[in-house]
């Protein structure tokens, strides 16, 4: 399949999106660095650095981990990369490594697979991820240095896309526990689960803003199964004090468009990827 990927930034102050980089490589899931000067994206099993002043793809060395998927991010202090990789065995596990060092030395965090990273706590100490354990999907947390994982919520339904709120008091996620995938939030200790969207759309991957006043997410048409690529989707936002979500962008995308946290550090903008129809 041929691809045209376009990295985009949506700016809330300007109320519009503008392109950063276009390439024939299949890119996905941008993160914004805490310094605000670059993005990190994945493609072909690797991670790439994109300087916003001079947007080009610079490959990041991840050592012997060479089969990364589009679940990756950066700790709030900008010191470490976090990523899911399935180089060893059939299922992905989570790794971290120092960001910017010449000699990559990834450290394995989760021992059980599959484990797909999606969020990190504001203090950078706790990772939130999707996992399948005993044939059930669930949301899990673990210390960034590893150790024993904690199940926040699981059942026969699908759970995905966990990301911490700006104050660390909630973990946002999506689940089809009532039939259609909606946005939810839950306390990190597994209490007080609350459904946050109620429309007939299929909603995935909620990402709270650094100021905590907005949740940007990926919204599929009614009846969509899973979170496929190559389809017409919308990027929507839930804003504190408003009753209904707002449509920000309609685009051709899906899987890879907005999988992981992608807010600018000042909360003014977020990055995403759109694709060209072929």
NORHUHU-V804975 format. One record per residue. RES is the residue in three letters. SS is DSSP state (A for helix, B for strand, O for the rest). OMEGA is omega in degrees with one decimal (NA if undefined). D_CENTER is the distance of its C-alpha to the mean C-alpha in Angstrom with 2 decimals. Layout:
RES_SS_OMEGA_D_CENTER + RES_SS_OMEGA_D_CENTER
//
This chain:
UNK_O_175.2_24.03 + UNK_O_-176.7_24.02 + UNK_O_160.8_20.98 + UNK_O_-179.4_20.73 + UNK_B_177.4_17.34 + UNK_B_173.9_17.26 + UNK_B_-175.8_14.84 + UNK_B_171.3_15.29 + UNK_B_173.0_15.26 + UNK_B_-178.1_16.03 + UNK_B_-177.8_18.49 + UNK_O_179.9_19.47 + UNK_O_178.4_22.80 + UNK_O_179.7_23.79 + UNK_O_-179.1_22.30 + UNK_B_177.5_21.30 + UNK_B_176.4_19.01 + UNK_B_-174.5_20.30 + UNK_B_176.5_19.62 + UNK_B_-174.6_18.91 + UNK_B_175.2_19.45 + UNK_B_-176.5_20.50 + UNK_B_175.2_21.04 + UNK_O_176.1_22.16 + UNK_O_175.4_19.56 + UNK_O_177.6_16.62 + UNK_O_-177.9_13.68 + UNK_B_161.4_10.00 + UNK_B_179.7_6.55 + UNK_B_165.8_8.16 + UNK_B_174.4_8.03 + UNK_B_-179.7_11.17 + UNK_O_-179.9_13.66 + UNK_O_178.0_15.36 + UNK_O_176.9_18.55 + UNK_O_-173.8_17.29 + UNK_O_-175.6_19.03 + UNK_B_172.9_16.55 + UNK_B_170.2_13.22 + UNK_B_179.4_11.81 + UNK_B_175.6_10.92 + UNK_B_176.1_11.66 + UNK_B_177.2_14.60 + UNK_O_176.9_17.36 + UNK_O_-177.8_16.05 + UNK_B_172.6_15.93 + UNK_B_-178.5_14.09 + UNK_B_175.6_15.69 + UNK_B_178.6_16.53 + UNK_B_177.4_17.24 + UNK_B_-176.7_19.76 + UNK_O_175.8_19.81 + UNK_O_-179.4_23.60 + UNK_O_-169.7_24.13 + UNK_O_173.5_21.21 + UNK_O_179.7_21.62 + UNK_O_175.2_19.69 + UNK_B_-174.0_20.57 + UNK_B_178.3_19.62 + UNK_B_178.8_18.50 + UNK_O_175.4_20.61 + UNK_O_174.2_18.88 + UNK_O_-178.4_22.26 + UNK_O_175.3_22.90 + UNK_O_-172.7_19.27 + UNK_O_178.3_19.35 + UNK_O_179.3_17.25 + UNK_B_171.5_13.62 + UNK_B_-174.7_11.11 + UNK_B_174.9_7.83 + UNK_B_-174.8_6.08 + UNK_B_-179.5_7.10 + UNK_B_-175.4_7.68 + UNK_B_176.1_10.93 + UNK_O_-176.7_13.10 + UNK_O_178.9_14.44 + UNK_O_178.7_17.72 + UNK_O_-174.1_16.48 + UNK_O_-172.7_18.38 + UNK_B_168.7_16.09 + UNK_B_173.6_13.39 + UNK_B_178.4_11.31 + UNK_B_172.9_10.59 + UNK_B_-174.8_11.38 + UNK_B_179.2_14.58 + UNK_O_175.9_17.29 + UNK_O_-175.4_20.20 + UNK_O_179.8_22.25 + UNK_O_-172.9_22.90 + UNK_O_-175.1_21.35 + UNK_O_179.8_18.24 + UNK_O_169.2_15.25 + UNK_B_-174.5_15.52 + UNK_B_178.8_13.69 + UNK_B_167.5_15.34 + UNK_B_172.3_15.65 + UNK_B_177.2_17.99 + UNK_B_179.1_19.57 + UNK_O_175.0_18.24 + UNK_O_178.6_21.16 + UNK_O_-178.6_23.66 + UNK_O_-178.5_25.71 + UNK_O_-177.6_25.99 + UNK_O_178.7_22.69 + UNK_O_-176.9_23.05 + UNK_O_178.3_19.92 + UNK_B_-178.5_20.35 + UNK_B_-178.6_19.33 + UNK_O_-179.2_17.85 + UNK_O_177.0_17.76 + UNK_O_-177.7_20.94 + UNK_O_178.2_20.17 + UNK_O_-0.1_18.29 + UNK_O_176.4_16.21 + UNK_B_-177.3_13.45 + UNK_B_-177.5_9.78 + UNK_B_175.3_7.91 + UNK_B_-175.6_4.97 + UNK_B_175.9_7.04 + UNK_B_-178.3_10.35 + UNK_O_-178.8_13.41 + UNK_O_178.7_15.09 + UNK_O_176.7_17.77 + UNK_O_-173.0_15.62 + UNK_O_-174.1_17.48 + UNK_B_177.4_15.40 + UNK_B_173.9_12.28 + UNK_B_-175.0_10.74 + UNK_B_173.9_9.94 + UNK_B_180.0_11.04 + UNK_B_171.3_14.43 + UNK_B_178.5_17.58 + UNK_B_-178.9_20.76 + UNK_O_176.7_24.16 + UNK_O_177.2_22.84 + UNK_B_173.9_20.80 + UNK_B_176.4_17.10 + UNK_B_173.5_16.07 + UNK_B_-176.2_13.82 + UNK_B_171.2_14.92 + UNK_B_178.7_15.15 + UNK_B_174.4_16.92 + UNK_B_-176.3_18.42 + UNK_O_177.5_16.85 + UNK_O_-179.1_20.20 + UNK_O_-179.1_20.18 + UNK_O_-176.1_22.79 + UNK_O_177.9_22.79 + UNK_O_-179.5_19.71 + UNK_B_176.4_19.88 + UNK_B_177.7_19.20 + UNK_B_178.2_18.09 + UNK_B_175.6_18.62 + UNK_B_174.4_19.42 + UNK_B_178.6_21.78 + UNK_O_-179.2_22.64 + UNK_O_-179.9_19.97 + UNK_O_175.5_16.37 + UNK_B_-175.2_13.66 + UNK_B_170.2_9.92 + UNK_B_-177.0_6.50 + UNK_B_176.3_8.15 + UNK_B_-177.1_7.73 + UNK_B_169.0_11.08 + UNK_O_-175.2_13.30 + UNK_O_179.7_14.92 + UNK_O_179.4_17.98 + UNK_O_-176.0_16.48 + UNK_O_-176.8_18.55 + UNK_O_165.2_15.99 + UNK_B_175.7_12.94 + UNK_B_178.7_11.43 + UNK_B_172.6_10.53 + UNK_B_-178.7_11.89 + UNK_B_175.8_15.08 + UNK_O_-173.6_18.10 + UNK_O_175.3_20.53 + UNK_O_173.7_22.83 + UNK_O_179.3_22.65 + UNK_O_-179.4_20.06 + UNK_O_177.6_16.33 + UNK_B_175.3_16.08 + UNK_B_178.8_14.07 + UNK_B_167.0_15.34 + UNK_B_-176.2_15.48 + UNK_B_175.0_17.40 + UNK_O_179.6_18.97 + UNK_O_177.7_17.81 + UNK_O_176.2_21.23 + UNK_O_-179.7_20.61 + UNK_O_168.9_22.91 + UNK_O_176.2_22.97 + UNK_O_-176.6_20.44 + UNK_B_173.9_20.40 + UNK_B_-171.9_19.55 + UNK_O_172.4_18.29 + UNK_O_-174.1_18.62 + UNK_O_-177.8_21.77 + UNK_O_-178.6_22.04 + UNK_O_175.4_22.53 + UNK_O_176.7_19.27 + UNK_B_-166.7_16.59 + UNK_B_-174.6_13.57 + UNK_B_165.2_9.97 + UNK_B_176.7_6.52 + UNK_B_-179.9_8.22 + UNK_B_178.5_7.46 + UNK_B_177.4_10.85 + UNK_O_178.8_12.65 + UNK_O_178.1_14.37 + UNK_O_176.7_17.57 + UNK_O_-176.1_16.47 + UNK_O_-177.3_18.14 + UNK_B_171.2_15.45 + UNK_B_175.0_12.51 + UNK_B_-178.2_10.88 + UNK_B_179.6_9.77 + UNK_B_-175.2_10.46 + UNK_B_179.0_14.02 + UNK_B_176.1_16.07 + UNK_O_177.3_19.88 + UNK_O_176.1_21.88 + UNK_O_178.9_22.48 + UNK_O_177.6_19.50 + UNK_O_179.4_18.99 + UNK_O_178.3_15.59 + UNK_O_-173.8_12.84 + UNK_O_168.6_14.89 + UNK_O_171.1_14.80 + UNK_O_177.7_17.76 + UNK_B_177.5_18.39 + UNK_B_-175.7_19.00 + UNK_B_174.5_16.24 + UNK_B_165.9_15.85 + UNK_B_-176.0_13.49 + UNK_B_178.6_14.86 + UNK_B_167.3_15.14 + UNK_B_-178.1_16.73 + UNK_B_178.4_18.99 + UNK_O_178.5_21.09 + UNK_O_177.2_24.59 + UNK_O_-175.3_23.96 + UNK_O_-174.1_24.61 + UNK_O_176.2_22.69 + UNK_O_178.3_19.41 + UNK_B_174.5_19.94 + UNK_B_179.2_19.10 + UNK_B_-175.3_17.90 + UNK_B_167.3_17.69 + UNK_B_-172.2_18.82 + UNK_B_173.4_17.88 + UNK_B_-175.5_17.92 + UNK_B_-177.4_14.54 + UNK_O_177.3_12.31 + UNK_O_-177.9_10.40 + UNK_O_-177.5_8.88 + UNK_O_-172.7_9.21 + UNK_O_-176.8_6.05 + UNK_O_-166.9_3.45 + UNK_O_179.9_1.15 + UNK_O_-175.1_4.54 + UNK_O_179.5_7.19 + UNK_B_168.5_10.29 + UNK_O_-176.4_13.58 + UNK_O_178.4_15.26 + UNK_O_177.2_17.94 + UNK_O_-178.2_15.82 + UNK_O_-172.8_17.76 + UNK_B_171.1_15.24 + UNK_B_-178.6_11.73 + UNK_B_176.8_10.97 + UNK_B_178.7_10.16 + UNK_B_171.9_12.02 + UNK_B_-175.2_14.94 + UNK_B_178.6_17.42 + UNK_O_176.7_21.17 + UNK_O_178.2_22.98 + UNK_O_NA_25.29
//
